[in-house]
């Protein structure tokens, strides 16, 4: 991703926000996307009101970032997506 992209978080903003975000529950495979990158992607999408499929290529695969965002949102909001809770 090019440095200094107009609406992405600055280093100073990330220094404040980064430590406030949850970290992984334990050992596992290394994340494919950095948390800062995913935050910048979600911020861009919300700011312009675009659907996930219109996410800019510089943010990566729309499917990958949308899936990660939705999974993280479900975990943080305590939403269980299993079929057992649908009854």
PEKANOR-V409658 format. One record per backbone hydrogen bond with DSSP energy under -1.0 kcal/mol. NH is the residue of the N-H (numbers start at 1). CO is the residue of the C=O. Records with the same first field share a line. If there is no record, write none. Layout:
# PEKANOR-V409658
NH: CO  CO
This chain:
# PEKANOR-V409658
8: 5
14: 10
15: 11
16: 12
17: 13
18: 14
20: 17
21: 18
38: 34
39: 35
40: 36
41: 37
42: 38
43: 39
44: 40
45: 41
46: 42
47: 43
48: 44
49: 45
50: 45
54: 51
55: 52
59: 56
60: 57
65: 61
66: 62
67: 63
68: 64
69: 65
70: 66
71: 67
72: 68
73: 69
74: 70
75: 71
76: 72
77: 73
79: 74
85: 82
86: 83
